[in-house]
Amino acid sequence: MPQASAEPQMNELHTHSLPWPRGKLLEHSLEKVRMRVTLSYFIEPNPGNRGYTSTYRYASCRLRFKVSSPRQSLKDLLADVDKAAHESQADDYVKGSTDLWLLDSNMVNKGSVHSNVWEGSAAELADMQHVVIYPVTGWWKTRKALKRAGASLRYSLLVTLEAENPALDIYTEIENAITVPVGISVS
């Protein structure tokens, strides 16, 4: 007897290490810095559903981001994301500290462009080393016949930093950390 097909599950999350010049940030530990994180992706609308009575009916899949808190390990960050995913498949975001973030998660997670600003000390920023991009539910989970549960979803992630003190030149060190080596083509 064939088994009933399992519910589609959230597939994969992406972890990005942030290329902070930790030494330079700690050298200017009391300086005020601002980080903006922006996540953008395409929402594939639900084919055939005209009356969107639920936020989970329009978008194929939605993405969210979570930046590690100061001194939070990658293991703990992933546990936070995993815990939220298992506690409630309908939950829009990972609940957690909103300290020093300009907007709360309810305001950030509308639509398909999510952006928030964090302000704090350079020392705190030095310890915020990762950002996780993870999927949350959408119609891909409830419309199994369309076989979209395994589809890829492209996104753009922008992280920008500003320092109030011009002596805190972090641009050059970050640029050197993310420069593409010679001989590798980027398409």
C-alpha positions in Angstrom: 0.0 0.0 0.0 1.5 3.3 -1.0 2.3 5.7 1.8 0.6 9.1 1.9 3.0 11.8 0.6 4.7 13.7 3.4 4.0 17.4 4.0 6.5 19.5 2.2 9.1 20.9 4.6 11.1 24.0 4.6 14.2 23.1 2.6 17.4 24.9 3.3 18.6 28.0 4.9 21.7 30.0 4.0 24.3 31.2 6.5 26.5 34.1 5.6 29.6 35.1 7.6 30.0 38.9 7.8 33.4 40.1 6.9 33.9 42.6 9.7 37.3 44.0 10.4 37.0 42.8 14.0 40.4 44.2 15.2 39.5 47.7 13.8 36.1 47.6 15.3 37.4 46.6 18.7 40.1 49.3 18.5 37.3 51.9 18.2 34.9 49.9 20.5 32.9 52.9 21.8 32.2 54.4 18.4 28.6 54.4 17.2 28.0 52.4 14.1 24.9 51.6 12.0 24.2 48.4 10.0 21.4 48.1 7.5 20.3 44.6 6.4 18.1 44.4 3.3 16.8 41.1 1.8 14.9 41.2 -1.5 13.4 38.3 -3.4 10.6 37.5 -5.9 7.3 36.2 -4.6 5.7 33.8 -7.1 2.0 34.5 -6.8 -0.4 31.6 -6.3 -1.8 30.5 -9.6 -5.6 30.3 -9.4 -6.3 31.7 -6.0 -8.1 35.1 -6.3 -9.4 35.6 -2.8 -6.4 35.8 -0.5 -8.0 35.3 2.9 -4.6 34.4 4.5 -1.1 35.8 4.2 0.0 32.2 3.4 -2.1 31.9 0.2 -0.5 34.6 -2.1 3.3 34.0 -1.9 4.9 30.7 -3.0 7.5 31.0 -0.3 8.7 33.8 1.9 12.2 34.5 3.2 13.3 36.1 6.4 16.7 37.1 7.8 18.1 36.9 11.3 21.4 38.5 12.3 23.3 37.0 15.3 23.1 39.0 18.4 26.4 40.3 20.0 28.3 37.3 21.3 25.7 34.8 19.9 27.4 31.8 18.4 26.4 30.4 15.0 25.2 27.2 16.7 22.8 29.3 18.9 21.6 31.4 16.0 20.8 28.3 14.0 19.0 26.8 17.1 16.9 30.0 17.3 15.9 29.7 13.7 15.2 25.9 13.9 13.2 26.3 17.1 10.9 28.9 15.6 10.4 26.7 12.5 9.4 23.7 14.6 7.2 25.6 17.1 5.0 27.1 14.5 5.1 26.6 10.7 2.8 29.6 10.4 5.1 31.9 12.3 6.4 34.7 10.1 9.6 35.5 11.9 12.1 34.3 14.5 11.1 35.9 17.8 13.9 37.3 19.7 15.7 40.4 20.9 14.8 43.5 19.0 17.3 45.5 21.0 19.0 48.2 19.0 17.0 47.4 15.8 15.0 50.3 14.5 11.9 48.3 13.5 10.2 45.2 15.0 9.8 42.0 13.0 6.1 42.7 12.3 7.0 45.8 10.4 10.1 44.4 8.6 8.4 41.2 7.3 5.8 42.7 4.9 6.1 42.1 1.2 9.3 40.8 -0.5 11.8 43.5 0.4 12.8 43.4 4.1 15.1 46.0 5.6 16.0 46.9 9.1 18.6 49.1 10.8 20.7 48.2 13.8 22.6 50.9 15.8 25.1 50.2 18.5 28.8 50.3 19.4 31.6 49.0 17.2 32.4 46.4 19.9 28.9 45.0 19.7 29.0 44.9 15.9 32.3 43.1 16.0 30.5 40.2 17.8 27.6 40.0 15.3 29.3 37.7 12.9 26.5 35.9 10.9 23.2 36.4 9.1 20.9 33.5 8.3 18.4 33.6 5.4 15.6 31.1 5.9 12.2 30.2 4.3 8.8 30.4 5.9 5.6 28.9 4.7 3.6 29.8 1.6 1.3 28.2 -1.0 4.1 25.8 -2.1 3.4 23.8 1.0 -0.4 23.5 0.6 -0.5 22.9 -3.2 1.5 19.8 -3.6 0.1 19.0 -7.0 2.0 22.0 -8.5 5.3 20.3 -7.4 6.9 23.6 -6.5 8.1 22.6 -3.0 11.6 21.9 -4.2 12.0 25.0 -6.3 14.9 27.4 -5.9 14.3 30.9 -4.8 16.9 33.6 -5.6 17.4 36.5 -3.3 19.7 39.5 -2.8 21.2 40.3 0.5 22.7 43.7 1.1 24.5 44.6 4.4 25.8 48.2 4.7 27.7 49.8 7.5 28.1 53.4 8.5 30.4 54.8 11.2 29.9 58.3 12.6 33.6 58.8 13.1 35.6 59.1 9.8 38.7 57.8 11.6 36.9 54.4 11.7 37.8 53.4 8.1 36.3 49.9 7.8 35.6 50.1 4.1 39.1 49.1 2.9 39.4 46.1 5.1 35.9 44.8 4.2 36.6 45.4 0.5 39.8 43.4 0.8 38.0 40.5 2.6 35.3 40.2 -0.1 37.3 40.9 -3.3 37.0 38.2 -5.9 40.4 36.5 -6.5 42.0 37.1 -10.0 41.3 34.3 -12.5 37.8 33.5 -11.3 34.9 34.7 -13.5 31.7 35.9 -11.9 28.5 35.6 -13.9 
